[in-house]
Structure formats: structure tokens, C-alpha cells
Amino acid sequence: MGFIRNERGVMLAVAIILLFFVSLFLFSLVSWHDSIQRTYDSLETYYENETVRTMKRNG
């Protein structure tokens, strides 16, 4: 337990670096999910418009 309370601040530096990488990973994951969600939303809008256009043409 002595190495946890060292005066050089090594554990603090390691914790900050780990926090940076975890935050970067989570930001990348959320950005990826948002991008996929926007793609699905645009596909949904496209197919809704095509369905309405087909129904008006045949109806």
C-alpha cells in the first residue's frame, strides 16, 4: 500500500492518462452510434417519402 501514497504523483498521472483514454473511447463510441442513428433516420425518411409517392401514383 505504500506505493499508492507516494509523493511523486505517479498514480495521479496514471489515473489522468487512463481517464483520458477511457473518455476518448466513450466519445468515439457515442459518435459512432450517433452516425449510425442518423443513417437509419435518413433511410427511414427516404423510404417513407417513396412509399407516399408510390401510394399517390397508384391510388
Summary of the structure (lengths in Angstrom):
residues: 59
radius of gyration: 25.1
end to end distance: 77.8
largest distance: 79.9
contacts: 105
relative contact order: 0.06
helix: 83%
strand: 0%
